């Protein structure tokens, strides 16, 4: 159970709703993105940071995905 309740998708600001929809398509959930959406400036900054890491990161994409899967398993998150 989350400590901070995520916004419903209908309550997310129109300007950043696409970020929640992208998260839902990629991982099957947008709960954390909808939680960050409580502060749109923070969500935008986080999205820019993650985008920069994806474009300019030096970790092999296959290894990065394996790490994400392992972390999800350790945290009992569906992925």
mmJSON file of the N, C-alpha and C atoms, coordinates in Angstrom:
{"data_MODEL":{"atom_site":{
"group_PDB":["ATOM","ATOM","ATOM","ATOM","ATOM","ATOM","ATOM","ATOM","ATOM","ATOM","ATOM","ATOM","ATOM","ATOM","ATOM","ATOM","ATOM","ATOM","ATOM","ATOM","ATOM","ATOM","ATOM","ATOM","ATOM","ATOM","ATOM","ATOM","ATOM","ATOM","ATOM","ATOM","ATOM","ATOM","ATOM","ATOM","ATOM","ATOM","ATOM","ATOM","ATOM","ATOM","ATOM","ATOM","ATOM","ATOM","ATOM","ATOM","ATOM","ATOM","ATOM","ATOM","ATOM","ATOM","ATOM","ATOM","ATOM","ATOM","ATOM","ATOM","ATOM","ATOM","ATOM","ATOM","ATOM","ATOM","ATOM","ATOM","ATOM","ATOM","ATOM","ATOM","ATOM","ATOM","ATOM","ATOM","ATOM","ATOM","ATOM","ATOM","ATOM","ATOM","ATOM","ATOM","ATOM","ATOM","ATOM","ATOM","ATOM","ATOM","ATOM","ATOM","ATOM","ATOM","ATOM","ATOM","ATOM","ATOM","ATOM","ATOM","ATOM","ATOM","ATOM","ATOM","ATOM","ATOM","ATOM","ATOM","ATOM","ATOM","ATOM","ATOM","ATOM","ATOM","ATOM","ATOM","ATOM","ATOM","ATOM","ATOM","ATOM","ATOM","ATOM","ATOM","ATOM","ATOM","ATOM","ATOM","ATOM","ATOM","ATOM","ATOM","ATOM","ATOM","ATOM","ATOM","ATOM","ATOM","ATOM","ATOM","ATOM","ATOM","ATOM","ATOM","ATOM","ATOM","ATOM","ATOM","ATOM","ATOM","ATOM","ATOM","ATOM","ATOM","ATOM","ATOM","ATOM","ATOM","ATOM","ATOM","ATOM","ATOM","ATOM","ATOM","ATOM","ATOM","ATOM","ATOM","ATOM","ATOM","ATOM","ATOM","ATOM","ATOM","ATOM","ATOM","ATOM","ATOM","ATOM","ATOM","ATOM","ATOM","ATOM","ATOM","ATOM","ATOM","ATOM","ATOM","ATOM","ATOM","ATOM","ATOM","ATOM","ATOM","ATOM","ATOM","ATOM","ATOM","ATOM","ATOM","ATOM","ATOM","ATOM","ATOM","ATOM","ATOM","ATOM","ATOM","ATOM","ATOM","ATOM","ATOM","ATOM","ATOM","ATOM","ATOM","ATOM","ATOM","ATOM","ATOM","ATOM","ATOM","ATOM","ATOM","ATOM","ATOM","ATOM","ATOM","ATOM","ATOM","ATOM","ATOM","ATOM","ATOM","ATOM","ATOM","ATOM"],
"id":[1,2,3,4,5,6,7,8,9,10,11,12,13,14,15,16,17,18,19,20,21,22,23,24,25,26,27,28,29,30,31,32,33,34,35,36,37,38,39,40,41,42,43,44,45,46,47,48,49,50,51,52,53,54,55,56,57,58,59,60,61,62,63,64,65,66,67,68,69,70,71,72,73,74,75,76,77,78,79,80,81,82,83,84,85,86,87,88,89,90,91,92,93,94,95,96,97,98,99,100,101,102,103,104,105,106,107,108,109,110,111,112,113,114,115,116,117,118,119,120,121,122,123,124,125,126,127,128,129,130,131,132,133,134,135,136,137,138,139,140,141,142,143,144,145,146,147,148,149,150,151,152,153,154,155,156,157,158,159,160,161,162,163,164,165,166,167,168,169,170,171,172,173,174,175,176,177,178,179,180,181,182,183,184,185,186,187,188,189,190,191,192,193,194,195,196,197,198,199,200,201,202,203,204,205,206,207,208,209,210,211,212,213,214,215,216,217,218,219,220,221,222,223,224,225,226,227,228,229,230,231,232,233,234,235,236,237],
"type_symbol":["N","C","C","N","C","C","N","C","C","N","C","C","N","C","C","N","C","C","N","C","C","N","C","C","N","C","C","N","C","C","N","C","C","N","C","C","N","C","C","N","C","C","N","C","C","N","C","C","N","C","C","N","C","C","N","C","C","N","C","C","N","C","C","N","C","C","N","C","C","N","C","C","N","C","C","N","C","C","N","C","C","N","C","C","N","C","C","N","C","C","N","C","C","N","C","C","N","C","C","N","C","C","N","C","C","N","C","C","N","C","C","N","C","C","N","C","C","N","C","C","N","C","C","N","C","C","N","C","C","N","C","C","N","C","C","N","C","C","N","C","C","N","C","C","N","C","C","N","C","C","N","C","C","N","C","C","N","C","C","N","C","C","N","C","C","N","C","C","N","C","C","N","C","C","N","C","C","N","C","C","N","C","C","N","C","C","N","C","C","N","C","C","N","C","C","N","C","C","N","C","C","N","C","C","N","C","C","N","C","C","N","C","C","N","C","C","N","C","C","N","C","C","N","C","C","N","C","C","N","C","C","N","C","C","N","C","C"],
"label_atom_id":["N","CA","C","N","CA","C","N","CA","C","N","CA","C","N","CA","C","N","CA","C","N","CA","C","N","CA","C","N","CA","C","N","CA","C","N","CA","C","N","CA","C","N","CA","C","N","CA","C","N","CA","C","N","CA","C","N","CA","C","N","CA","C","N","CA","C","N","CA","C","N","CA","C","N","CA","C","N","CA","C","N","CA","C","N","CA","C","N","CA","C","N","CA","C","N","CA","C","N","CA","C","N","CA","C","N","CA","C","N","CA","C","N","CA","C","N","CA","C","N","CA","C","N","CA","C","N","CA","C","N","CA","C","N","CA","C","N","CA","C","N","CA","C","N","CA","C","N","CA","C","N","CA","C","N","CA","C","N","CA","C","N","CA","C","N","CA","C","N","CA","C","N","CA","C","N","CA","C","N","CA","C","N","CA","C","N","CA","C","N","CA","C","N","CA","C","N","CA","C","N","CA","C","N","CA","C","N","CA","C","N","CA","C","N","CA","C","N","CA","C","N","CA","C","N","CA","C","N","CA","C","N","CA","C","N","CA","C","N","CA","C","N","CA","C","N","CA","C","N","CA","C","N","CA","C","N","CA","C","N","CA","C","N","CA","C","N","CA","C","N","CA","C","N","CA","C"],
"label_alt_id":[null,null,null,null,null,null,null,null,null,null,null,null,null,null,null,null,null,null,null,null,null,null,null,null,null,null,null,null,null,null,null,null,null,null,null,null,null,null,null,null,null,null,null,null,null,null,null,null,null,null,null,null,null,null,null,null,null,null,null,null,null,null,null,null,null,null,null,null,null,null,null,null,null,null,null,null,null,null,null,null,null,null,null,null,null,null,null,null,null,null,null,null,null,null,null,null,null,null,null,null,null,null,null,null,null,null,null,null,null,null,null,null,null,null,null,null,null,null,null,null,null,null,null,null,null,null,null,null,null,null,null,null,null,null,null,null,null,null,null,null,null,null,null,null,null,null,null,null,null,null,null,null,null,null,null,null,null,null,null,null,null,null,null,null,null,null,null,null,null,null,null,null,null,null,null,null,null,null,null,null,null,null,null,null,null,null,null,null,null,null,null,null,null,null,null,null,null,null,null,null,null,null,null,null,null,null,null,null,null,null,null,null,null,null,null,null,null,null,null,null,null,null,null,null,null,null,null,null,null,null,null,null,null,null,null,null,null],
"label_comp_id":["UNK","UNK","UNK","UNK","UNK","UNK","UNK","UNK","UNK","UNK","UNK","UNK","UNK","UNK","UNK","UNK","UNK","UNK","UNK","UNK","UNK","UNK","UNK","UNK","UNK","UNK","UNK","UNK","UNK","UNK","UNK","UNK","UNK","UNK","UNK","UNK","UNK","UNK","UNK","UNK","UNK","UNK","UNK","UNK","UNK","UNK","UNK","UNK","UNK","UNK","UNK","UNK","UNK","UNK","UNK","UNK","UNK","UNK","UNK","UNK","UNK","UNK","UNK","UNK","UNK","UNK","UNK","UNK","UNK","UNK","UNK","UNK","UNK","UNK","UNK","UNK","UNK","UNK","UNK","UNK","UNK","UNK","UNK","UNK","UNK","UNK","UNK","UNK","UNK","UNK","UNK","UNK","UNK","UNK","UNK","UNK","UNK","UNK","UNK","UNK","UNK","UNK","UNK","UNK","UNK","UNK","UNK","UNK","UNK","UNK","UNK","UNK","UNK","UNK","UNK","UNK","UNK","UNK","UNK","UNK","UNK","UNK","UNK","UNK","UNK","UNK","UNK","UNK","UNK","UNK","UNK","UNK","UNK","UNK","UNK","UNK","UNK","UNK","UNK","UNK","UNK","UNK","UNK","UNK","UNK","UNK","UNK","UNK","UNK","UNK","UNK","UNK","UNK","UNK","UNK","UNK","UNK","UNK","UNK","UNK","UNK","UNK","UNK","UNK","UNK","UNK","UNK","UNK","UNK","UNK","UNK","UNK","UNK","UNK","UNK","UNK","UNK","UNK","UNK","UNK","UNK","UNK","UNK","UNK","UNK","UNK","UNK","UNK","UNK","UNK","UNK","UNK","UNK","UNK","UNK","UNK","UNK","UNK","UNK","UNK","UNK","UNK","UNK","UNK","UNK","UNK","UNK","UNK","UNK","UNK","UNK","UNK","UNK","UNK","UNK","UNK","UNK","UNK","UNK","UNK","UNK","UNK","UNK","UNK","UNK","UNK","UNK","UNK","UNK","UNK","UNK","UNK","UNK","UNK","UNK","UNK","UNK"],
"label_asym_id":["A","A","A","A","A","A","A","A","A","A","A","A","A","A","A","A","A","A","A","A","A","A","A","A","A","A","A","A","A","A","A","A","A","A","A","A","A","A","A","A","A","A","A","A","A","A","A","A","A","A","A","A","A","A","A","A","A","A","A","A","A","A","A","A","A","A","A","A","A","A","A","A","A","A","A","A","A","A","A","A","A","A","A","A","A","A","A","A","A","A","A","A","A","A","A","A","A","A","A","A","A","A","A","A","A","A","A","A","A","A","A","A","A","A","A","A","A","A","A","A","A","A","A","A","A","A","A","A","A","A","A","A","A","A","A","A","A","A","A","A","A","A","A","A","A","A","A","A","A","A","A","A","A","A","A","A","A","A","A","A","A","A","A","A","A","A","A","A","A","A","A","A","A","A","A","A","A","A","A","A","A","A","A","A","A","A","A","A","A","A","A","A","A","A","A","A","A","A","A","A","A","A","A","A","A","A","A","A","A","A","A","A","A","A","A","A","A","A","A","A","A","A","A","A","A","A","A","A","A","A","A","A","A","A","A","A","A"],
"label_entity_id":["1","1","1","1","1","1","1","1","1","1","1","1","1","1","1","1","1","1","1","1","1","1","1","1","1","1","1","1","1","1","1","1","1","1","1","1","1","1","1","1","1","1","1","1","1","1","1","1","1","1","1","1","1","1","1","1","1","1","1","1","1","1","1","1","1","1","1","1","1","1","1","1","1","1","1","1","1","1","1","1","1","1","1","1","1","1","1","1","1","1","1","1","1","1","1","1","1","1","1","1","1","1","1","1","1","1","1","1","1","1","1","1","1","1","1","1","1","1","1","1","1","1","1","1","1","1","1","1","1","1","1","1","1","1","1","1","1","1","1","1","1","1","1","1","1","1","1","1","1","1","1","1","1","1","1","1","1","1","1","1","1","1","1","1","1","1","1","1","1","1","1","1","1","1","1","1","1","1","1","1","1","1","1","1","1","1","1","1","1","1","1","1","1","1","1","1","1","1","1","1","1","1","1","1","1","1","1","1","1","1","1","1","1","1","1","1","1","1","1","1","1","1","1","1","1","1","1","1","1","1","1","1","1","1","1","1","1"],
"label_seq_id":[1,1,1,2,2,2,3,3,3,4,4,4,5,5,5,6,6,6,7,7,7,8,8,8,9,9,9,10,10,10,11,11,11,12,12,12,13,13,13,14,14,14,15,15,15,16,16,16,17,17,17,18,18,18,19,19,19,20,20,20,21,21,21,22,22,22,23,23,23,24,24,24,25,25,25,26,26,26,27,27,27,28,28,28,29,29,29,30,30,30,31,31,31,32,32,32,33,33,33,34,34,34,35,35,35,36,36,36,37,37,37,38,38,38,39,39,39,40,40,40,41,41,41,42,42,42,43,43,43,44,44,44,45,45,45,46,46,46,47,47,47,48,48,48,49,49,49,50,50,50,51,51,51,52,52,52,53,53,53,54,54,54,55,55,55,56,56,56,57,57,57,58,58,58,59,59,59,60,60,60,61,61,61,62,62,62,63,63,63,64,64,64,65,65,65,66,66,66,67,67,67,68,68,68,69,69,69,70,70,70,71,71,71,72,72,72,73,73,73,74,74,74,75,75,75,76,76,76,77,77,77,78,78,78,79,79,79],
"pdbx_PDB_ins_code":[null,null,null,null,null,null,null,null,null,null,null,null,null,null,null,null,null,null,null,null,null,null,null,null,null,null,null,null,null,null,null,null,null,null,null,null,null,null,null,null,null,null,null,null,null,null,null,null,null,null,null,null,null,null,null,null,null,null,null,null,null,null,null,null,null,null,null,null,null,null,null,null,null,null,null,null,null,null,null,null,null,null,null,null,null,null,null,null,null,null,null,null,null,null,null,null,null,null,null,null,null,null,null,null,null,null,null,null,null,null,null,null,null,null,null,null,null,null,null,null,null,null,null,null,null,null,null,null,null,null,null,null,null,null,null,null,null,null,null,null,null,null,null,null,null,null,null,null,null,null,null,null,null,null,null,null,null,null,null,null,null,null,null,null,null,null,null,null,null,null,null,null,null,null,null,null,null,null,null,null,null,null,null,null,null,null,null,null,null,null,null,null,null,null,null,null,null,null,null,null,null,null,null,null,null,null,null,null,null,null,null,null,null,null,null,null,null,null,null,null,null,null,null,null,null,null,null,null,null,null,null,null,null,null,null,null,null],
"Cartn_x":[0.841,0.0,0.887,0.632,1.467,1.227,2.27,2.129,1.464,1.758,1.144,0.276,-0.978,-1.915,-1.692,-1.508,-1.343,-2.62,-2.462,-3.626,-4.298,-5.577,-6.224,-5.791,-5.83,-5.388,-6.222,-7.477,-8.34,-7.933,-7.223,-6.807,-5.423,-4.728,-3.39,-3.526,-2.68,-2.657,-2.518,-3.296,-3.28,-1.886,-1.078,0.253,1.198,0.952,1.858,1.186,-0.074,-0.796,-0.101,0.498,1.174,2.31,2.942,4.001,3.432,2.255,1.596,1.169,0.65,0.217,1.413,2.542,3.756,4.225,4.207,4.623,3.727,2.434,1.473,1.77,2.065,2.369,3.675,4.665,5.986,6.065,5.399,5.589,4.304,3.172,1.919,1.29,1.988,1.429,2.001,1.227,1.701,1.558,1.466,1.23,2.318,3.579,4.63,4.633,4.391,4.339,3.17,2.035,0.872,1.086,1.946,2.288,3.17,4.181,5.022,4.203,3.118,2.284,1.623,1.661,1.153,1.959,3.2,4.042,4.562,3.839,4.204,5.64,6.181,7.56,8.541,8.289,9.155,9.052,7.843,7.668,8.369,8.253,8.932,10.444,10.979,12.431,12.886,12.114,12.46,12.411,11.407,11.304,12.494,12.904,14.063,15.335,15.478,16.648,16.696,15.568,15.516,15.778,15.263,15.507,16.984,17.639,19.075,19.857,19.482,20.16,19.984,18.787,18.527,19.316,19.427,20.132,21.64,22.129,23.563,24.232,23.458,24.019,25.023,25.943,26.983,26.751,25.699,25.392,24.684,25.119,24.502,22.993,22.155,20.703,20.201,20.817,20.394,20.678,21.863,22.205,21.276,20.987,20.09,18.711,18.207,16.901,16.944,18.025,18.169,18.182,18.838,18.866,17.457,16.721,15.346,14.479,14.633,13.849,14.221,15.509,15.961,15.424,15.506,15.002,13.502,12.774,11.327,11.043,11.802,11.608,11.922,12.992,13.372,12.331,11.642,10.637,9.215,9.105,7.797,6.89,7.478,6.701,6.377,5.171,4.896,5.554,6.095,6.847,6.465],
"Cartn_y":[-1.181,0.0,1.245,2.172,3.364,4.303,5.011,6.009,7.263,7.585,8.739,8.19,8.496,7.975,8.661,7.889,8.501,9.198,10.177,10.8,9.783,9.946,9.141,9.733,8.957,9.437,10.642,10.71,11.837,13.125,13.009,14.181,14.693,13.954,14.364,15.522,16.518,17.682,17.241,17.858,17.484,17.565,18.514,18.724,17.547,16.791,15.685,14.313,14.273,12.991,11.974,12.441,11.524,10.762,11.379,10.684,9.498,9.682,8.588,7.483,7.882,6.9,6.114,6.797,6.105,5.101,5.501,4.6,3.368,3.582,2.473,1.494,2.014,1.146,0.391,1.05,0.434,-0.581,-0.292,-1.17,-1.776,-1.411,-1.988,-1.214,-0.205,0.63,2.039,2.981,4.362,4.954,4.095,4.577,5.542,5.198,6.102,7.399,7.303,8.503,9.386,8.77,9.545,10.135,9.523,10.106,11.332,11.208,12.37,13.477,13.126,14.117,15.092,14.797,15.749,17.04,16.945,18.119,18.063,18.672,18.563,18.968,19.97,20.392,19.278,18.56,17.444,16.324,16.017,14.95,15.301,16.537,16.961,16.84,17.27,17.189,15.738,14.881,13.463,12.819,13.162,12.616,13.06,14.319,14.81,14.086,13.868,13.162,11.722,11.033,9.648,9.578,10.551,10.588,10.765,11.651,11.869,10.605,9.918,8.664,7.623,7.545,6.56,6.879,8.171,8.567,8.543,8.948,9.17,8.21,7.3,6.356,5.425,4.906,4.035,2.563,2.271,0.874,0.238,-0.961,-1.701,-1.837,-1.542,-1.614,-2.972,-4.048,-5.383,-5.542,-5.118,-5.189,-4.3,-3.108,-2.19,-2.83,-3.499,-4.146,-5.316,-6.075,-7.172,-6.639,-5.514,-4.894,-4.458,-3.859,-3.435,-4.628,-5.74,-6.94,-7.496,-7.525,-8.029,-7.16,-5.852,-4.938,-5.122,-5.27,-5.492,-6.782,-7.839,-9.11,-8.999,-8.312,-8.144,-7.345,-6.454,-5.614,-6.127,-7.338,-7.96,-7.064,-6.383,-5.527,-6.317,-6.151,-6.773,-5.909,-6.536,-5.804,-6.303],
"Cartn_z":[0.0,0.0,0.0,-0.921,-0.995,0.179,0.573,1.636,1.106,-0.147,-0.799,-1.917,-1.879,-2.867,-4.216,-5.29,-6.615,-7.058,-7.917,-8.539,-9.463,-9.674,-10.714,-12.05,-13.089,-14.401,-14.833,-14.404,-14.759,-14.051,-12.92,-12.157,-12.538,-13.4,-13.829,-14.819,-14.645,-15.53,-16.986,-17.865,-19.288,-19.9,-19.441,-20.001,-19.75,-18.677,-18.334,-18.37,-18.75,-18.78,-19.68,-20.776,-21.7,-21.004,-20.002,-19.261,-18.484,-17.912,-17.192,-18.148,-19.289,-20.285,-20.828,-21.036,-21.491,-20.444,-19.171,-18.09,-18.044,-18.228,-18.213,-19.349,-20.528,-21.677,-21.458,-20.895,-20.747,-19.617,-18.511,-17.351,-16.804,-17.372,-16.896,-15.756,-15.236,-14.178,-14.291,-13.835,-13.816,-12.427,-11.407,-10.044,-9.576,-9.78,-9.3,-10.108,-11.4,-12.239,-11.824,-11.522,-11.08,-9.691,-8.887,-7.591,-7.788,-8.643,-8.96,-9.611,-10.287,-10.976,-10.004,-8.724,-7.732,-7.784,-8.286,-8.481,-9.917,-10.86,-12.277,-12.587,-11.9,-12.168,-11.829,-10.748,-10.363,-11.393,-11.831,-12.823,-14.134,-14.572,-15.802,-15.666,-14.52,-14.303,-14.26,-13.598,-13.524,-14.912,-15.697,-17.055,-17.905,-17.769,-18.523,-18.087,-16.79,-16.261,-16.776,-16.694,-17.181,-18.68,-19.416,-20.853,-21.162,-20.416,-20.616,-20.292,-19.221,-18.885,-19.983,-20.522,-21.575,-22.845,-23.174,-24.401,-24.237,-23.077,-22.905,-21.918,-21.363,-20.413,-21.07,-20.267,-20.806,-20.481,-19.743,-19.419,-20.606,-20.974,-22.061,-21.808,-22.798,-22.604,-22.12,-22.555,-22.103,-20.609,-20.178,-18.763,-17.939,-18.442,-17.73,-17.526,-18.552,-18.44,-17.455,-17.463,-16.495,-15.066,-14.857,-13.523,-13.125,-14.053,-13.75,-13.368,-14.093,-13.789,-12.414,-12.109,-10.809,-9.675,-9.829,-8.802,-8.61,-9.7,-9.599,-8.833,-9.122,-8.42,-6.939,-6.601,-5.192,-4.42,-5.111,-4.464,-4.656,-5.2,-5.441,-6.26,-7.253,-8.144,-9.409,-9.896,-11.19,-12.235,-13.221,-14.228,-15.592],
"occupancy":[1.0,1.0,1.0,1.0,1.0,1.0,1.0,1.0,1.0,1.0,1.0,1.0,1.0,1.0,1.0,1.0,1.0,1.0,1.0,1.0,1.0,1.0,1.0,1.0,1.0,1.0,1.0,1.0,1.0,1.0,1.0,1.0,1.0,1.0,1.0,1.0,1.0,1.0,1.0,1.0,1.0,1.0,1.0,1.0,1.0,1.0,1.0,1.0,1.0,1.0,1.0,1.0,1.0,1.0,1.0,1.0,1.0,1.0,1.0,1.0,1.0,1.0,1.0,1.0,1.0,1.0,1.0,1.0,1.0,1.0,1.0,1.0,1.0,1.0,1.0,1.0,1.0,1.0,1.0,1.0,1.0,1.0,1.0,1.0,1.0,1.0,1.0,1.0,1.0,1.0,1.0,1.0,1.0,1.0,1.0,1.0,1.0,1.0,1.0,1.0,1.0,1.0,1.0,1.0,1.0,1.0,1.0,1.0,1.0,1.0,1.0,1.0,1.0,1.0,1.0,1.0,1.0,1.0,1.0,1.0,1.0,1.0,1.0,1.0,1.0,1.0,1.0,1.0,1.0,1.0,1.0,1.0,1.0,1.0,1.0,1.0,1.0,1.0,1.0,1.0,1.0,1.0,1.0,1.0,1.0,1.0,1.0,1.0,1.0,1.0,1.0,1.0,1.0,1.0,1.0,1.0,1.0,1.0,1.0,1.0,1.0,1.0,1.0,1.0,1.0,1.0,1.0,1.0,1.0,1.0,1.0,1.0,1.0,1.0,1.0,1.0,1.0,1.0,1.0,1.0,1.0,1.0,1.0,1.0,1.0,1.0,1.0,1.0,1.0,1.0,1.0,1.0,1.0,1.0,1.0,1.0,1.0,1.0,1.0,1.0,1.0,1.0,1.0,1.0,1.0,1.0,1.0,1.0,1.0,1.0,1.0,1.0,1.0,1.0,1.0,1.0,1.0,1.0,1.0,1.0,1.0,1.0,1.0,1.0,1.0,1.0,1.0,1.0,1.0,1.0,1.0,1.0,1.0,1.0,1.0,1.0,1.0],
"B_iso_or_equiv":[0.0,0.0,0.0,0.0,0.0,0.0,0.0,0.0,0.0,0.0,0.0,0.0,0.0,0.0,0.0,0.0,0.0,0.0,0.0,0.0,0.0,0.0,0.0,0.0,0.0,0.0,0.0,0.0,0.0,0.0,0.0,0.0,0.0,0.0,0.0,0.0,0.0,0.0,0.0,0.0,0.0,0.0,0.0,0.0,0.0,0.0,0.0,0.0,0.0,0.0,0.0,0.0,0.0,0.0,0.0,0.0,0.0,0.0,0.0,0.0,0.0,0.0,0.0,0.0,0.0,0.0,0.0,0.0,0.0,0.0,0.0,0.0,0.0,0.0,0.0,0.0,0.0,0.0,0.0,0.0,0.0,0.0,0.0,0.0,0.0,0.0,0.0,0.0,0.0,0.0,0.0,0.0,0.0,0.0,0.0,0.0,0.0,0.0,0.0,0.0,0.0,0.0,0.0,0.0,0.0,0.0,0.0,0.0,0.0,0.0,0.0,0.0,0.0,0.0,0.0,0.0,0.0,0.0,0.0,0.0,0.0,0.0,0.0,0.0,0.0,0.0,0.0,0.0,0.0,0.0,0.0,0.0,0.0,0.0,0.0,0.0,0.0,0.0,0.0,0.0,0.0,0.0,0.0,0.0,0.0,0.0,0.0,0.0,0.0,0.0,0.0,0.0,0.0,0.0,0.0,0.0,0.0,0.0,0.0,0.0,0.0,0.0,0.0,0.0,0.0,0.0,0.0,0.0,0.0,0.0,0.0,0.0,0.0,0.0,0.0,0.0,0.0,0.0,0.0,0.0,0.0,0.0,0.0,0.0,0.0,0.0,0.0,0.0,0.0,0.0,0.0,0.0,0.0,0.0,0.0,0.0,0.0,0.0,0.0,0.0,0.0,0.0,0.0,0.0,0.0,0.0,0.0,0.0,0.0,0.0,0.0,0.0,0.0,0.0,0.0,0.0,0.0,0.0,0.0,0.0,0.0,0.0,0.0,0.0,0.0,0.0,0.0,0.0,0.0,0.0,0.0,0.0,0.0,0.0,0.0,0.0,0.0],
"pdbx_formal_charge":[null,null,null,null,null,null,null,null,null,null,null,null,null,null,null,null,null,null,null,null,null,null,null,null,null,null,null,null,null,null,null,null,null,null,null,null,null,null,null,null,null,null,null,null,null,null,null,null,null,null,null,null,null,null,null,null,null,null,null,null,null,null,null,null,null,null,null,null,null,null,null,null,null,null,null,null,null,null,null,null,null,null,null,null,null,null,null,null,null,null,null,null,null,null,null,null,null,null,null,null,null,null,null,null,null,null,null,null,null,null,null,null,null,null,null,null,null,null,null,null,null,null,null,null,null,null,null,null,null,null,null,null,null,null,null,null,null,null,null,null,null,null,null,null,null,null,null,null,null,null,null,null,null,null,null,null,null,null,null,null,null,null,null,null,null,null,null,null,null,null,null,null,null,null,null,null,null,null,null,null,null,null,null,null,null,null,null,null,null,null,null,null,null,null,null,null,null,null,null,null,null,null,null,null,null,null,null,null,null,null,null,null,null,null,null,null,null,null,null,null,null,null,null,null,null,null,null,null,null,null,null,null,null,null,null,null,null],
"auth_seq_id":[1,1,1,2,2,2,3,3,3,4,4,4,5,5,5,6,6,6,7,7,7,8,8,8,9,9,9,10,10,10,11,11,11,12,12,12,13,13,13,14,14,14,15,15,15,16,16,16,17,17,17,18,18,18,19,19,19,20,20,20,21,21,21,22,22,22,23,23,23,24,24,24,25,25,25,26,26,26,27,27,27,28,28,28,29,29,29,30,30,30,31,31,31,32,32,32,33,33,33,34,34,34,35,35,35,36,36,36,37,37,37,38,38,38,39,39,39,40,40,40,41,41,41,42,42,42,43,43,43,44,44,44,45,45,45,46,46,46,47,47,47,48,48,48,49,49,49,50,50,50,51,51,51,52,52,52,53,53,53,54,54,54,55,55,55,56,56,56,57,57,57,58,58,58,59,59,59,60,60,60,61,61,61,62,62,62,63,63,63,64,64,64,65,65,65,66,66,66,67,67,67,68,68,68,69,69,69,70,70,70,71,71,71,72,72,72,73,73,73,74,74,74,75,75,75,76,76,76,77,77,77,78,78,78,79,79,79],
"auth_comp_id":["UNK","UNK","UNK","UNK","UNK","UNK","UNK","UNK","UNK","UNK","UNK","UNK","UNK","UNK","UNK","UNK","UNK","UNK","UNK","UNK","UNK","UNK","UNK","UNK","UNK","UNK","UNK","UNK","UNK","UNK","UNK","UNK","UNK","UNK","UNK","UNK","UNK","UNK","UNK","UNK","UNK","UNK","UNK","UNK","UNK","UNK","UNK","UNK","UNK","UNK","UNK","UNK","UNK","UNK","UNK","UNK","UNK","UNK","UNK","UNK","UNK","UNK","UNK","UNK","UNK","UNK","UNK","UNK","UNK","UNK","UNK","UNK","UNK","UNK","UNK","UNK","UNK","UNK","UNK","UNK","UNK","UNK","UNK","UNK","UNK","UNK","UNK","UNK","UNK","UNK","UNK","UNK","UNK","UNK","UNK","UNK","UNK","UNK","UNK","UNK","UNK","UNK","UNK","UNK","UNK","UNK","UNK","UNK","UNK","UNK","UNK","UNK","UNK","UNK","UNK","UNK","UNK","UNK","UNK","UNK","UNK","UNK","UNK","UNK","UNK","UNK","UNK","UNK","UNK","UNK","UNK","UNK","UNK","UNK","UNK","UNK","UNK","UNK","UNK","UNK","UNK","UNK","UNK","UNK","UNK","UNK","UNK","UNK","UNK","UNK","UNK","UNK","UNK","UNK","UNK","UNK","UNK","UNK","UNK","UNK","UNK","UNK","UNK","UNK","UNK","UNK","UNK","UNK","UNK","UNK","UNK","UNK","UNK","UNK","UNK","UNK","UNK","UNK","UNK","UNK","UNK","UNK","UNK","UNK","UNK","UNK","UNK","UNK","UNK","UNK","UNK","UNK","UNK","UNK","UNK","UNK","UNK","UNK","UNK","UNK","UNK","UNK","UNK","UNK","UNK","UNK","UNK","UNK","UNK","UNK","UNK","UNK","UNK","UNK","UNK","UNK","UNK","UNK","UNK","UNK","UNK","UNK","UNK","UNK","UNK","UNK","UNK","UNK","UNK","UNK","UNK","UNK","UNK","UNK","UNK","UNK","UNK"],
"auth_asym_id":["A","A","A","A","A","A","A","A","A","A","A","A","A","A","A","A","A","A","A","A","A","A","A","A","A","A","A","A","A","A","A","A","A","A","A","A","A","A","A","A","A","A","A","A","A","A","A","A","A","A","A","A","A","A","A","A","A","A","A","A","A","A","A","A","A","A","A","A","A","A","A","A","A","A","A","A","A","A","A","A","A","A","A","A","A","A","A","A","A","A","A","A","A","A","A","A","A","A","A","A","A","A","A","A","A","A","A","A","A","A","A","A","A","A","A","A","A","A","A","A","A","A","A","A","A","A","A","A","A","A","A","A","A","A","A","A","A","A","A","A","A","A","A","A","A","A","A","A","A","A","A","A","A","A","A","A","A","A","A","A","A","A","A","A","A","A","A","A","A","A","A","A","A","A","A","A","A","A","A","A","A","A","A","A","A","A","A","A","A","A","A","A","A","A","A","A","A","A","A","A","A","A","A","A","A","A","A","A","A","A","A","A","A","A","A","A","A","A","A","A","A","A","A","A","A","A","A","A","A","A","A","A","A","A","A","A","A"],
"auth_atom_id":["N","CA","C","N","CA","C","N","CA","C","N","CA","C","N","CA","C","N","CA","C","N","CA","C","N","CA","C","N","CA","C","N","CA","C","N","CA","C","N","CA","C","N","CA","C","N","CA","C","N","CA","C","N","CA","C","N","CA","C","N","CA","C","N","CA","C","N","CA","C","N","CA","C","N","CA","C","N","CA","C","N","CA","C","N","CA","C","N","CA","C","N","CA","C","N","CA","C","N","CA","C","N","CA","C","N","CA","C","N","CA","C","N","CA","C","N","CA","C","N","CA","C","N","CA","C","N","CA","C","N","CA","C","N","CA","C","N","CA","C","N","CA","C","N","CA","C","N","CA","C","N","CA","C","N","CA","C","N","CA","C","N","CA","C","N","CA","C","N","CA","C","N","CA","C","N","CA","C","N","CA","C","N","CA","C","N","CA","C","N","CA","C","N","CA","C","N","CA","C","N","CA","C","N","CA","C","N","CA","C","N","CA","C","N","CA","C","N","CA","C","N","CA","C","N","CA","C","N","CA","C","N","CA","C","N","CA","C","N","CA","C","N","CA","C","N","CA","C","N","CA","C","N","CA","C","N","CA","C","N","CA","C","N","CA","C","N","CA","C","N","CA","C","N","CA","C"],
"pdbx_PDB_model_num":[1,1,1,1,1,1,1,1,1,1,1,1,1,1,1,1,1,1,1,1,1,1,1,1,1,1,1,1,1,1,1,1,1,1,1,1,1,1,1,1,1,1,1,1,1,1,1,1,1,1,1,1,1,1,1,1,1,1,1,1,1,1,1,1,1,1,1,1,1,1,1,1,1,1,1,1,1,1,1,1,1,1,1,1,1,1,1,1,1,1,1,1,1,1,1,1,1,1,1,1,1,1,1,1,1,1,1,1,1,1,1,1,1,1,1,1,1,1,1,1,1,1,1,1,1,1,1,1,1,1,1,1,1,1,1,1,1,1,1,1,1,1,1,1,1,1,1,1,1,1,1,1,1,1,1,1,1,1,1,1,1,1,1,1,1,1,1,1,1,1,1,1,1,1,1,1,1,1,1,1,1,1,1,1,1,1,1,1,1,1,1,1,1,1,1,1,1,1,1,1,1,1,1,1,1,1,1,1,1,1,1,1,1,1,1,1,1,1,1,1,1,1,1,1,1,1,1,1,1,1,1,1,1,1,1,1,1]
}}}
